[in-house]
């Protein structure tokens, strides 16, 4: 009697992979800082952003995942095949810069968080986190590595626990989530843009598409374009995986904004620039337990996000030059691929030892991400509707609408960012 339920549970858990990890990695320490700032500065009036970004993320991430599964190639490989080389190289170069800066900011935040918990030097902690992250990617086989990443997604539940460790007027929170007091002043618009920019990021597109290709190489079938058998089951799995992953991502973002709103905002603390600052500011207000949960959450999410950022960079560069790639390969089978992972990760660590202001660097990373997200999303949407790319699996009306809405939303965010920056 107990066999079938266990089998069903195992079957369901096996469906969760690229989408779940992608969604969880979106709530990295840099994202935590952005969401904390949103809640601290504008309180409950920023909760609506998580409700809006959820369907937009679902749409564009399903498109990226389908491109990977249908074609059997990552985004950069498809762009290389269809567009002028200068377009590909420009996009990938900007992606490398943005991702490296993001890695630096995340590793620095992890170092600061550990320093708050156990003391010691934050730079020393940052080096340890960078090296450990690199070793995990290089020396753990893909099928085991994915399990590690899946377990690390649980670290995000710390932010749900933080919210439930403080008093919340749930009726008011729900009311302002669906009927917020919107403002058109530059500060409000800037925070909204920041939330959209940190939630819908180019590295997520490249990572999820490439992870679908990894799944193919891991023995789970051929590209749907060449072997369309069981296509419905594969596409359904992508849909379920992505809905759950993006739902998880936006739920955590919601709780981070909520926690900051009911603690920092009501206490008059509105200037938060890093996730570690948010944790430290939370300590005297919400107590030691909430502070500890928040800090450990930063470390856990960083250990999840840094490999995704470095991996997305390596996939994009390897696709651009036709190099062998894949976390399922051994070090000497894909030397260039792993070299890019090492350079991106260690480059991020080294950036923390330079005079560069990490806050300003993260701002410019967000600017670059926002600028390159729009053309990449346009290219993805055009590819997903071309039969020569997708064969019989071109996206249908509902997914088209969601994907283009996400693209338009990001374009408006970039335009608003340029206007408010003047």
KABELKA-V106209 format. One record per residue. PSI is psi in degrees with one decimal (none if undefined). OMEGA is omega as a letter, one per 40 degrees, with the letter a starting at -180 (* if undefined). Layout:
BEGIN
((PSI/OMEGA) (PSI/OMEGA))
END
This chain:
BEGIN
((-27.3/a) (-10.0/a) (-54.1/a) (-45.4/i) (-40.2/i) (-40.6/i) (-40.3/i) (-41.2/i) (-44.2/i) (-41.0/i) (-40.7/i) (-44.1/a) (-33.2/i) (-23.4/i) (-17.9/a) (122.4/a) (-99.2/a) (-43.9/a) (-44.6/a) (-47.2/a) (-40.5/i) (-47.5/a) (-44.0/a) (-38.9/a) (-20.0/i) (-27.2/i) (58.3/a) (173.4/a) (-35.0/i) (-40.8/i) (-39.9/i) (-40.6/i) (-42.9/a) (-46.2/a) (-37.1/i) (-41.8/i) (-40.8/i) (-47.0/a) (-39.1/a) (-40.2/a) (-40.2/a) (7.1/i) (-142.3/a) (-14.3/a) (-2.8/i) (-1.7/a) (-30.1/a) (-25.0/a) (-36.0/i) (-32.3/i) (-33.0/a) (-41.9/a) (-23.4/a) (-57.5/a) (-31.5/i) (-42.9/i) (-43.9/i) (-48.6/a) (-53.0/a) (-31.4/i) (-35.0/i) (-39.4/i) (-47.4/a) (-41.2/a) (-40.8/a) (-37.7/i) (-44.0/i) (-46.5/a) (-39.3/a) (-44.4/a) (-21.5/a) (16.8/i) (154.9/i) (175.2/a) (-45.8/a) (-37.2/i) (-39.2/i) (-39.2/i) (-40.9/i) (-36.1/a) (-25.5/a) (-19.8/a) (163.8/i) (146.7/a) (-33.3/a) (-31.8/i) (-46.8/i) (-49.1/a) (-37.6/i) (-45.8/a) (-45.7/a) (-38.0/i) (-44.7/i) (-37.5/i) (-42.5/i) (-45.5/a) (-49.5/a) (-43.9/a) (-39.3/i) (-42.4/i) (-41.6/i) (-40.8/i) (-44.4/i) (-46.0/a) (-40.4/a) (-44.0/i) (-39.6/i) (-41.8/i) (-38.9/i) (-42.1/i) (-42.4/i) (-39.7/a) (-43.3/i) (-35.8/i) (-39.5/i) (-33.0/a) (-47.2/a) (-3.6/a) (-163.8/a) (-176.7/a) (130.6/a) (-33.4/i) (-38.3/i) (-42.2/i) (-39.7/a) (-42.2/i) (-44.2/a) (-46.1/a) (-42.1/i) (-45.3/a) (-44.4/a) (-43.9/i) (-42.9/i) (-45.1/a) (-38.6/i) (-42.7/a) (-37.5/a) (-38.7/a) (-7.7/i) (126.4/i) (149.2/a) (-46.8/a) (-27.4/i) (-37.3/a) (-40.6/i) (-36.9/i) (-39.8/i) (-46.5/a) (-39.5/i) (-42.7/i) (-34.0/i) (-23.5/i) (-25.7/a) (-22.1/i) (-24.8/a) (-21.1/i) (-14.8/i) (-34.0/a) (-24.9/i) (-42.7/i) (-38.5/i) (-44.9/a) (-38.6/a) (-3.8/i) (-3.7/i) (165.3/a) (133.0/i) (131.9/i) (91.9/a) (-36.5/a) (-43.4/i) (-38.9/i) (-43.6/i) (-41.3/a) (-46.0/a) (-15.4/i) (-39.1/a) (-18.4/i) (67.5/a) (161.5/i) (97.3/a) (152.3/i) (153.9/i) (20.6/i) (156.0/a) (-37.4/a) (-42.6/i) (-46.5/a) (-40.7/a) (-40.9/i) (-40.6/i) (-44.6/i) (-42.5/i) (-41.2/i) (-46.0/i) (-41.5/a) (-36.4/a) (-18.5/a) (-42.4/a) (92.4/a) (143.9/a) (-34.8/a) (-26.3/i) (-37.0/i) (-49.7/a) (-40.7/a) (-50.7/a) (-39.8/i) (-43.9/a) (-32.2/i) (-31.2/i) (-37.0/i) (-40.0/i) (-41.0/i) (-37.7/i) (-45.8/a) (-22.8/a) (6.5/i) (14.6/a) (28.2/i) (-179.6/i) (173.5/i) (144.4/a) (-28.3/a) (-38.2/a) (-28.8/i) (84.4/a) (1.9/i) (139.0/a) (24.1/a) (-39.6/a) (-41.5/a) (-41.0/a) (-43.8/a) (-35.0/i) (-40.1/i) (-42.2/i) (-43.0/a) (-48.3/a) (-47.3/a) (-44.7/a) (-41.9/i) (-44.9/a) (-44.1/a) (-47.3/a) (-31.7/i) (-43.7/i) (-45.0/a) (-49.3/a) (-27.8/i) (-44.0/i) (-42.9/i) (-41.7/i) (-46.3/a) (-31.9/i) (-46.1/i) (-43.6/a) (-46.0/a) (-44.0/i) (-35.6/a) (-44.1/a) (-5.7/i) (-66.9/a) (-47.6/a) (-45.8/a) (-17.6/i) (2.3/i) (10.9/i) (105.3/a) (-9.6/a) (95.1/i) (123.4/a) (-25.5/i) (161.5/i) (-34.4/i) (-38.2/i) (-39.7/i) (-43.5/i) (-44.2/a) (-39.9/i) (-28.9/a) (-26.4/a) (-53.8/a) (-15.1/a) (-49.9/a) (-11.4/i) (169.2/a) (-37.5/a) (-46.4/i) (-41.0/i) (-44.9/a) (-44.5/i) (-45.5/a) (-44.2/a) (-46.3/i) (-32.3/i) (-38.8/i) (-44.4/a) (-45.3/a) (-44.1/a) (-33.4/i) (-41.2/i) (-24.6/i) (-42.1/a) (-38.1/a) (-45.7/i) (-34.4/i) (-44.1/i) (-47.3/i) (-40.5/i) (-42.8/i) (-39.3/i) (-47.1/a) (-40.9/i) (-44.6/a) (-45.8/a) (-44.2/a) (-41.3/i) (-36.8/a) (-34.2/a) (5.0/i) (27.3/a) (155.4/i) (142.8/a) (169.5/i) (133.7/i) (-9.6/i) (-11.7/a) (155.1/i) (165.2/a) (-47.1/a) (-0.7/i) (-19.5/i) (61.4/a) (-45.4/a) (-40.8/i) (-49.4/a) (-27.0/i) (-40.6/i) (-41.5/i) (-45.5/a) (-44.9/a) (-41.8/a) (-43.4/a) (-51.4/a) (-30.5/i) (-38.6/i) (-41.1/i) (-48.2/a) (-32.8/a) (-27.8/i) (-12.4/a) (4.7/i) (166.8/i) (-1.1/a) (130.4/i) (116.0/a) (-28.6/i) (-45.7/i) (-37.8/i) (-41.4/i) (-35.4/i) (-46.8/a) (-29.4/i) (-43.1/i) (-38.7/i) (-48.6/i) (-45.1/i) (-44.7/i) (-41.4/a) (-44.7/a) (-18.2/a) (-41.9/a) (-54.4/i) (-35.3/i) (-42.0/i) (-39.0/i) (-47.2/i) (-43.4/i) (-45.5/a) (-39.5/i) (-41.7/i) (-40.2/a) (-13.3/i) (3.2/a) (124.3/a) (-27.7/i) (-19.3/i) (-48.5/a) (-5.3/a) (-134.1/i) (2.8/a) (27.8/i) (147.2/a) (148.4/a) (-177.8/a) (-49.1/a) (-44.3/a) (-34.7/i) (-47.2/a) (-47.3/i) (-45.8/a) (-44.3/a) (-32.9/i) (-42.2/i) (-41.0/a) (-45.2/i) (-41.2/i) (-42.5/i) (-37.9/i) (-43.9/i) (-36.9/i) (-43.2/i) (-43.9/i) (-44.4/i) (-38.6/i) (-42.1/i) (-42.5/a) (-46.0/a) (-19.2/a) (-13.9/a) (none/*))
END
